[in-house]
Amino acid sequence: MTAAHSPAEKGMPVPARDFTERLVLHYPGLHLIGAVLLITTALWIGAKMEMTGEGPLWPWRAPVQLTALWSVTLMAFTIFAGSRHPAIEVMFGGLDRAIKLHRVTGPLALGLLVLHLAFLVPLFIAEQQPVAAIFQPFREGSPLLFTVAILATYGFFALGLAAYAARLSYEWWRALHVLNGVLFAVAMGVSLIQGSAAAFEPLRLWLAVLTFVGVGSYFHHVVMFRRVGPKFVYRVSRVVPRGPHGFDLEMLPASERMSYAPGKFVFLTIAEGNRWSREMHPFSLSSTPVTREARLSIREVGGFTSRLRRLEPGHPVQLYGPYGGFTLLATVGFERIVCIGAGIGIAPFLGMLQFERTDNDQRPIAVTYVVHDRAHAAYHGELEDVARDVERISYRLWATAESGRLSARDLLDGIGDLNKTAFMICGSASFAEELSRQLRESGVPWSSIFSEGFAFR
C-alpha cells in the first residue's frame, strides 16, 4: 500500500472545513429542524397578512413574535428527539445522533427565549408600557396567563442553567428534563390561548400539532418507555474486573434473547426487590450477537456503576434496546475501515471485532486502542487475540504517556485512497471532535468519518 499524503503535502490547497456539510452529515435530523421552522415562519407570515390592528411589526413586534414561535417549535423538536421512540432511529440515523442533536436544539430554544425577552423591552418602551410587567409575576392588573408565562419562562431559565452549567449526576439531569416537559406544556397552552396564534387558525392548528408531538413524546419518554419499549430480562453471569476503574458485566438471557448488531448500545436497569430501579443508564454492548451471553464494558464513575460492579451472579437486570447507528453497517461501500477507541470508547469495537471472526466480510480493518498508559489497556490481550486469529485485522496499542497524543497523521500513514476508507472514532466528545477535525483537514471527507461520544447527555 502507498503512503497517504495530505493535500498540503501534495502542494494542493487544504480543503476548507465545510460547516454545512459537517452539520448535515453528523446531525441527520437537521433537515427536519429547517422544515418545521420554515412552516412556523410561513404560517406566521400568513397570520400577519390576515390580521391587522396589532400595531407596527417592525422594528420590535415581529422579532418578539418570531423568537417566541421559533423557541416553542425547537422545544417541541427537542422533546421529540429525546423521546427514545423507535421512529427516532430511522429519522435521525440512531438514537445517539438524535440525542446529540437534542443537545443543540435545547440551548438554541433557550437562547431564542432570551432574545424574545430582549426584544420585549424596547417594544414595551415604545408602547409606553411598564417594563417591569415583563419580569414581575402577579403584578396588579396583569392577566393570569401573563403571570403563568413569566413563571414558565423563569422555570426554563432555572432548569436550563442547572442542566447545562452545573455538574449533575445522570439521574438529576434526567429529572430536570422531565420538568422541562411540564413547562413546555404550560408554555404551549399560553401560546394557544393568547397571542398571534390564537387569532389565525392555520398557525393555531400548527402549534397544536407541535404541542401534540411534544407532549406525546414527553409522555412516551416518562411513562410509556418502560412499559412498551423493547426490553429483555437477563441475569448476571459474572462481573470481570478490567483495569483500575473498569469491569465487564456479563449476562445471560432469562428467557428471550436480544438480537443486535455489534456496536449498538442499551439502557440498563437492575432489580431492586420486586421492582426495577428508577435509574436507567446507557452502555455500549461489547459482545458479539453470535453468542448468547451479552457483555457491557463499563467504567466505574458513579453510584450506579459502583452498584453494578457489586452485583452477584444470578441478579436480574433489564436491557432496553438495542439502539444506535454506530455499527459496521454504516460503512457499507467503503473498502477499508480504521477504528479508533479511546479508553472505554473501545467497547463497541470489541463486539464488532469479535463478530468479524464469523463474518464473511473481507475488508481490512485497522484498530487503534488509545489509553493513557499500558496499565489502563484492559482489553489489550483480547484485541491482540482477535488480530492474531483474523488476518485482515491489524491492531496497535497507543499509550499517550509513551507516544504522545494520537494525531490524524499517525492514522493516515500507509492508507491509500482516503475516499474509500471509513474512520470510526469512539471516545470522549472532545477526543472525537478533535480527531475528526484533524482528519478533515488532512483531506478525509466528512462522509467518511463516523464518531460516537459515549457521554449520553
C-alpha positions as CSV (number, residue, x, y, z in Angstrom):
1,M,0.0,0.0,0.0
2,T,1.2,3.5,-0.7
3,A,1.5,6.1,2.0
4,A,-1.3,8.6,2.3
5,H,-0.4,12.3,1.9
6,S,-2.5,15.3,3.0
7,P,-3.5,17.8,0.4
8,A,-1.0,20.3,1.8
9,E,1.9,17.7,1.4
10,K,0.9,17.3,-2.3
11,G,1.1,21.0,-2.8
12,M,-2.7,21.3,-3.1
13,P,-4.8,23.7,-1.0
14,V,-6.2,22.3,2.2
15,P,-10.0,22.0,1.8
16,A,-11.9,24.5,3.9
17,R,-13.8,23.0,6.8
18,D,-17.3,22.7,5.3
19,F,-19.5,23.7,8.2
20,T,-22.8,23.0,6.4
21,E,-21.6,19.6,5.2
22,R,-20.5,18.7,8.7
23,L,-23.8,19.6,10.2
24,V,-25.8,17.7,7.7
25,L,-23.7,14.5,8.0
26,H,-23.4,14.5,11.8
27,Y,-26.9,15.7,12.5
28,P,-29.1,13.8,10.1
29,G,-32.3,15.4,11.6
30,L,-31.1,18.9,10.6
31,H,-33.4,19.0,7.6
32,L,-36.4,18.3,9.9
33,I,-35.5,21.4,12.0
34,G,-35.3,23.5,8.9
35,A,-38.7,22.2,7.7
36,V,-40.6,22.8,11.0
37,L,-39.1,26.3,11.4
38,L,-39.9,27.1,7.8
39,I,-43.5,26.0,8.4
40,T,-43.8,28.0,11.6
41,T,-42.4,31.1,9.8
42,A,-44.6,30.8,6.8
43,L,-47.7,30.4,8.9
44,W,-46.7,33.5,10.9
45,I,-46.4,35.5,7.7
46,G,-49.9,34.3,6.7
47,A,-51.2,35.4,10.1
48,K,-49.7,38.9,9.7
49,M,-51.2,39.2,6.3
50,E,-54.6,38.2,7.6
51,M,-54.6,40.2,10.8
52,T,-54.5,44.0,11.2
53,G,-54.7,46.4,14.1
54,E,-51.8,44.9,16.2
55,G,-49.6,47.9,15.7
56,P,-46.4,48.1,13.5
57,L,-44.5,44.9,13.1
58,W,-41.1,46.4,12.8
59,P,-38.7,47.0,14.4
60,W,-39.8,45.1,17.6
61,R,-43.1,43.3,17.3
62,A,-42.1,40.9,14.6
63,P,-38.8,39.8,16.3
64,V,-40.8,39.4,19.6
65,Q,-43.3,37.1,18.0
66,L,-40.9,35.1,15.8
67,T,-38.4,34.4,18.5
68,A,-41.2,33.1,20.7
69,L,-42.6,30.9,18.0
70,W,-39.2,29.6,17.0
71,S,-38.4,28.8,20.6
72,V,-41.5,26.7,21.2
73,T,-41.0,25.0,17.8
74,L,-37.5,24.0,18.8
75,M,-38.7,22.9,22.3
76,A,-41.2,20.5,20.7
77,F,-38.5,19.2,18.4
78,T,-36.0,18.8,21.3
79,I,-38.5,16.8,23.3
80,F,-39.3,14.6,20.3
81,A,-35.6,13.9,19.6
82,G,-35.0,12.8,23.2
83,S,-38.2,10.7,23.5
84,R,-36.4,7.3,22.7
85,H,-39.3,6.4,20.4
86,P,-38.4,3.7,17.8
87,A,-39.1,6.1,15.0
88,I,-36.2,8.2,16.2
89,E,-33.7,5.6,15.0
90,V,-34.9,5.8,11.4
91,M,-35.3,9.6,11.2
92,F,-32.0,10.5,12.9
93,G,-29.7,7.6,11.9
94,G,-29.6,6.3,15.5
95,L,-30.8,7.4,18.9
96,D,-27.3,8.6,19.8
97,R,-27.4,11.1,17.0
98,A,-30.9,12.2,18.0
99,I,-29.6,12.9,21.5
100,K,-26.6,14.8,20.0
101,L,-29.0,17.0,18.0
102,H,-31.3,17.4,21.0
103,R,-28.3,18.8,22.9
104,V,-28.0,21.5,20.2
105,T,-31.7,22.4,19.8
106,G,-32.3,22.7,23.6
107,P,-29.9,25.5,24.2
108,L,-31.0,27.2,20.9
109,A,-34.6,27.2,22.1
110,L,-33.4,28.7,25.4
111,G,-31.4,31.3,23.6
112,L,-34.4,32.3,21.4
113,L,-36.3,32.8,24.6
114,V,-33.7,35.2,25.9
115,L,-33.9,37.1,22.6
116,H,-37.7,37.2,23.0
117,L,-37.4,38.9,26.3
118,A,-34.7,41.2,25.0
119,F,-37.0,42.4,22.1
120,L,-39.9,42.8,24.5
121,V,-38.1,45.5,26.4
122,P,-37.9,48.1,23.6
123,L,-41.4,47.1,22.4
124,F,-42.8,47.9,25.9
125,I,-40.9,51.2,26.0
126,A,-42.1,52.2,22.5
127,E,-45.7,51.4,23.6
128,Q,-45.2,53.2,26.9
129,Q,-45.9,50.1,28.9
130,P,-44.1,49.4,32.2
131,V,-41.0,47.2,31.5
132,A,-41.4,45.6,35.0
133,A,-44.6,43.9,33.7
134,I,-42.3,41.7,31.5
135,F,-40.5,40.2,34.5
136,Q,-42.7,40.7,37.5
137,P,-45.4,37.9,38.1
138,F,-48.6,38.5,40.0
139,R,-48.5,42.2,39.1
140,E,-51.7,44.1,39.9
141,G,-53.9,44.3,36.8
142,S,-51.8,41.7,34.9
143,P,-53.7,38.8,33.3
144,L,-53.3,35.4,35.0
145,L,-52.0,33.9,31.7
146,F,-49.3,36.6,31.6
147,T,-48.2,35.6,35.1
148,V,-48.1,32.0,34.1
149,A,-46.0,32.8,31.1
150,I,-43.5,34.7,33.2
151,L,-43.2,31.9,35.8
152,A,-42.8,29.3,33.0
153,T,-40.0,31.4,31.5
154,Y,-38.2,31.6,34.8
155,G,-38.6,27.9,35.1
156,F,-37.0,27.3,31.7
157,F,-34.0,29.5,32.6
158,A,-33.5,27.9,36.0
159,L,-33.6,24.3,34.6
160,G,-31.5,25.3,31.6
161,L,-28.8,26.8,33.8
162,A,-28.9,23.8,36.1
163,A,-28.8,21.2,33.3
164,Y,-26.1,22.8,31.2
165,A,-24.0,24.7,33.7
166,A,-24.0,22.6,36.8
167,R,-22.2,19.3,37.3
168,L,-25.1,16.9,37.9
169,S,-25.5,13.2,38.2
170,Y,-27.1,11.5,35.2
171,E,-30.4,10.9,37.2
172,W,-30.6,14.5,38.3
173,W,-30.0,15.6,34.7
174,R,-32.9,13.4,33.5
175,A,-35.2,14.7,36.3
176,L,-34.6,18.2,35.1
177,H,-35.6,17.2,31.6
178,V,-38.8,15.8,33.0
179,L,-39.7,19.1,34.5
180,N,-38.8,20.8,31.2
181,G,-41.6,18.8,29.6
182,V,-44.1,20.1,32.1
183,L,-43.0,23.7,31.4
184,F,-43.3,23.1,27.7
185,A,-46.9,22.0,28.0
186,V,-47.6,25.2,30.0
187,A,-45.9,27.4,27.5
188,M,-47.8,25.9,24.6
189,G,-51.1,26.3,26.5
190,V,-50.4,30.0,26.9
191,S,-49.4,30.3,23.2
192,L,-52.6,28.7,22.0
193,I,-54.9,30.7,24.3
194,Q,-53.4,34.2,23.7
195,G,-51.1,35.8,21.3
196,S,-50.9,35.8,17.5
197,A,-51.5,32.1,17.3
198,A,-54.9,32.4,18.8
199,A,-56.3,34.6,16.1
200,F,-55.1,32.8,13.0
201,E,-56.4,29.2,12.7
202,P,-53.7,27.7,10.4
203,L,-51.0,28.9,12.8
204,R,-53.0,27.8,15.8
205,L,-53.5,24.4,14.3
206,W,-49.8,24.0,13.6
207,L,-48.9,25.0,17.1
208,A,-51.5,22.4,18.3
209,V,-49.7,19.8,16.3
210,L,-46.4,20.8,17.8
211,T,-48.0,20.6,21.2
212,F,-49.3,17.1,20.5
213,V,-45.8,16.0,19.3
214,G,-44.0,17.5,22.2
215,V,-46.4,16.4,24.9
216,G,-46.8,13.0,23.3
217,S,-43.1,12.5,23.1
218,Y,-42.8,13.6,26.7
219,F,-45.5,11.1,27.8
220,H,-43.7,8.3,25.9
221,H,-40.4,9.1,27.5
222,V,-41.6,9.5,31.0
223,V,-44.5,7.0,31.2
224,M,-44.6,4.6,28.3
225,F,-41.0,3.8,27.5
226,R,-40.5,1.5,30.5
227,R,-43.8,-0.2,29.7
228,V,-43.7,-0.6,25.9
229,G,-40.0,-0.1,25.0
230,P,-38.1,-3.0,23.6
231,K,-36.8,-4.8,26.7
232,F,-35.2,-8.1,27.7
233,V,-34.5,-9.7,31.1
234,Y,-31.1,-11.0,31.6
235,R,-29.3,-12.4,34.7
236,V,-25.7,-11.6,35.7
237,S,-23.4,-14.5,35.0
238,R,-20.3,-12.7,36.3
239,V,-18.5,-9.4,36.9
240,V,-15.0,-9.3,35.5
241,P,-12.6,-6.6,36.7
242,R,-10.9,-4.7,33.9
243,G,-8.0,-2.4,34.8
244,P,-8.0,0.2,37.7
245,H,-11.6,1.5,37.2
246,G,-13.3,-0.7,34.7
247,F,-15.2,-4.0,34.6
248,D,-17.3,-6.2,32.3
249,L,-20.9,-7.1,33.2
250,E,-21.6,-10.4,31.6
251,M,-25.2,-11.6,31.4
252,L,-27.3,-14.5,30.1
253,P,-30.9,-14.1,28.9
254,A,-33.5,-15.2,31.4
255,S,-35.9,-16.1,28.5
256,E,-35.9,-14.3,25.2
257,R,-32.6,-13.2,23.8
258,M,-31.9,-9.8,22.4
259,S,-30.8,-9.6,18.7
260,Y,-28.5,-6.8,17.9
261,A,-25.8,-5.5,15.5
262,P,-22.3,-5.2,17.1
263,G,-21.7,-1.6,18.2
264,K,-25.2,-0.9,19.5
265,F,-26.0,0.3,23.0
266,V,-28.7,-0.4,25.6
267,F,-30.3,1.2,28.6
268,L,-29.9,-0.9,31.7
269,T,-31.9,-1.2,34.9
270,I,-31.4,-3.6,37.8
271,A,-33.8,-5.5,40.0
272,E,-34.5,-3.9,43.4
273,G,-36.7,-6.3,45.3
274,N,-40.0,-6.6,43.5
275,R,-39.4,-3.7,41.1
276,W,-36.8,-2.3,38.7
277,S,-34.5,0.5,39.6
278,R,-35.6,4.0,38.7
279,E,-32.1,4.7,37.4
280,M,-31.6,3.8,33.8
281,H,-28.2,4.3,32.2
282,P,-26.9,3.7,28.6
283,F,-23.9,1.4,28.0
284,S,-22.3,0.1,24.8
285,L,-22.6,-3.6,24.0
286,S,-19.1,-5.1,23.8
287,S,-20.2,-8.6,22.9
288,T,-20.9,-10.3,19.6
289,P,-24.5,-11.4,18.8
290,V,-23.2,-14.8,17.8
291,T,-23.1,-15.8,21.4
292,R,-26.0,-16.0,23.9
293,E,-24.0,-14.0,26.5
294,A,-24.3,-10.3,26.4
295,R,-21.5,-8.1,27.7
296,L,-21.3,-4.5,28.8
297,S,-17.8,-2.9,29.3
298,I,-18.2,-0.3,31.9
299,R,-16.1,2.4,33.5
300,E,-16.9,3.0,37.2
301,V,-17.7,6.7,37.5
302,G,-20.6,7.0,40.0
303,G,-23.0,5.4,42.3
304,F,-24.9,3.4,39.7
305,T,-21.9,1.9,38.1
306,S,-20.5,1.0,41.6
307,R,-23.7,-0.9,42.3
308,L,-23.3,-2.8,39.0
309,R,-19.8,-3.8,40.0
310,R,-21.1,-5.4,43.2
311,L,-23.9,-7.4,41.5
312,E,-23.9,-11.1,42.4
313,P,-24.3,-13.9,39.8
314,G,-28.0,-14.5,39.0
315,H,-29.1,-11.0,39.8
316,P,-31.8,-9.9,37.3
317,V,-31.1,-6.9,35.0
318,Q,-33.2,-5.4,32.3
319,L,-31.9,-4.3,28.9
320,Y,-33.8,-1.8,26.8
321,G,-32.8,-1.7,23.2
322,P,-30.8,-2.1,21.1
323,Y,-30.2,1.5,19.9
324,G,-27.6,3.4,17.9
325,G,-26.2,3.7,14.4
326,F,-22.6,3.2,15.3
327,T,-22.1,-0.1,13.6
328,L,-20.1,-1.5,10.6
329,L,-23.4,-1.4,8.6
330,A,-22.8,2.3,8.4
331,T,-19.6,1.7,6.5
332,V,-21.0,-0.3,3.6
333,G,-19.4,0.9,0.4
334,F,-16.0,1.6,1.9
335,E,-13.1,-0.7,1.0
336,R,-11.2,-0.4,4.4
337,I,-12.1,0.6,7.9
338,V,-10.0,2.4,10.5
339,C,-11.3,2.1,14.1
340,I,-10.1,4.3,17.0
341,G,-11.3,3.6,20.5
342,A,-10.1,5.8,23.4
343,G,-10.4,4.4,26.9
344,I,-13.7,2.8,27.4
345,G,-14.6,4.0,23.9
346,I,-13.1,0.8,22.7
347,A,-16.2,-1.0,23.9
348,P,-18.3,-1.0,20.7
349,F,-15.3,-2.1,18.7
350,L,-14.8,-5.2,20.9
351,G,-18.1,-6.6,19.8
352,M,-17.5,-5.6,16.1
353,L,-14.1,-7.4,16.0
354,Q,-15.4,-10.5,17.8
355,F,-18.1,-10.7,15.2
356,E,-15.5,-10.4,12.4
357,R,-14.3,-13.9,13.5
358,T,-17.5,-15.3,12.0
359,D,-18.3,-12.7,9.3
360,N,-17.6,-13.2,5.6
361,D,-16.6,-9.5,5.1
362,Q,-13.1,-9.3,3.5
363,R,-12.4,-5.7,4.1
364,P,-9.2,-4.9,6.0
365,I,-9.7,-3.3,9.5
366,A,-7.1,-1.3,11.3
367,V,-7.7,-0.9,15.1
368,T,-6.0,1.6,17.4
369,Y,-6.6,1.4,21.1
370,V,-5.8,4.7,22.8
371,V,-5.0,4.7,26.6
372,H,-3.0,6.8,29.0
373,D,-0.6,4.0,29.8
374,R,-0.3,0.3,29.5
375,A,-1.8,-0.3,33.0
376,H,-5.1,1.1,31.6
377,A,-5.1,-1.1,28.5
378,A,-7.7,-3.5,29.9
379,Y,-8.6,-5.0,26.6
380,H,-5.1,-5.2,25.0
381,G,-4.9,-9.0,25.3
382,E,-8.4,-9.5,23.7
383,L,-7.6,-7.3,20.8
384,E,-4.3,-9.0,20.2
385,D,-6.0,-12.4,20.1
386,V,-8.6,-11.2,17.5
387,A,-5.9,-9.6,15.4
388,R,-3.9,-12.9,15.5
389,D,-6.9,-15.0,14.6
390,V,-8.2,-12.8,11.8
391,E,-5.6,-11.9,9.2
392,R,-7.3,-8.9,7.8
393,I,-7.5,-7.2,11.2
394,S,-4.4,-5.2,12.3
395,Y,-4.1,-3.8,15.8
396,R,-1.9,-1.4,17.7
397,L,-1.9,-0.1,21.3
398,W,-1.3,3.7,21.6
399,A,-0.2,4.8,25.1
400,T,-0.2,8.6,25.2
401,A,2.2,8.6,28.2
402,E,4.8,7.0,25.8
403,S,3.9,8.2,22.3
404,G,2.0,11.5,23.0
405,R,-1.4,12.4,21.7
406,L,-2.7,10.4,18.7
407,S,-3.0,12.6,15.6
408,A,-4.5,12.2,12.2
409,R,-1.0,11.8,10.7
410,D,-0.5,8.7,12.8
411,L,-3.6,7.2,11.4
412,L,-3.1,8.1,7.7
413,D,0.3,6.6,7.3
414,G,0.1,3.7,4.9
415,I,-3.5,4.4,3.7
416,G,-4.2,4.9,0.0
417,D,-7.4,6.4,-1.2
418,L,-8.9,8.4,1.6
419,N,-12.3,8.5,-0.1
420,K,-12.5,4.7,0.2
421,T,-11.6,4.5,3.8
422,A,-14.1,4.8,6.7
423,F,-12.9,6.2,10.0
424,M,-14.8,5.1,13.1
425,I,-14.0,7.0,16.3
426,C,-15.3,6.4,19.8
427,G,-14.2,8.2,23.0
428,S,-14.9,11.3,24.9
429,A,-16.7,14.0,22.9
430,S,-13.6,16.2,22.9
431,F,-11.4,13.4,21.7
432,A,-13.8,12.5,18.8
433,E,-14.2,16.2,17.8
434,E,-10.5,17.0,17.7
435,L,-9.5,13.8,15.8
436,S,-12.4,14.4,13.3
437,R,-11.2,17.9,12.8
438,Q,-7.6,16.8,12.1
439,L,-8.8,14.1,9.7
440,R,-10.9,16.5,7.7
441,E,-8.0,19.0,7.5
442,S,-5.9,16.1,6.1
443,G,-8.3,15.6,3.3
444,V,-10.7,12.9,4.7
445,P,-14.3,13.7,3.7
446,W,-16.8,14.3,6.5
447,S,-18.9,11.5,4.9
448,S,-16.1,9.0,5.7
449,I,-15.9,9.9,9.4
450,F,-18.2,8.2,11.9
451,S,-17.9,9.2,15.5
452,E,-19.7,8.5,18.8
453,G,-19.0,10.2,22.1
454,F,-20.0,7.9,24.9
455,A,-21.3,10.8,27.1
456,F,-25.0,10.5,26.6
457,R,-26.4,13.8,27.7
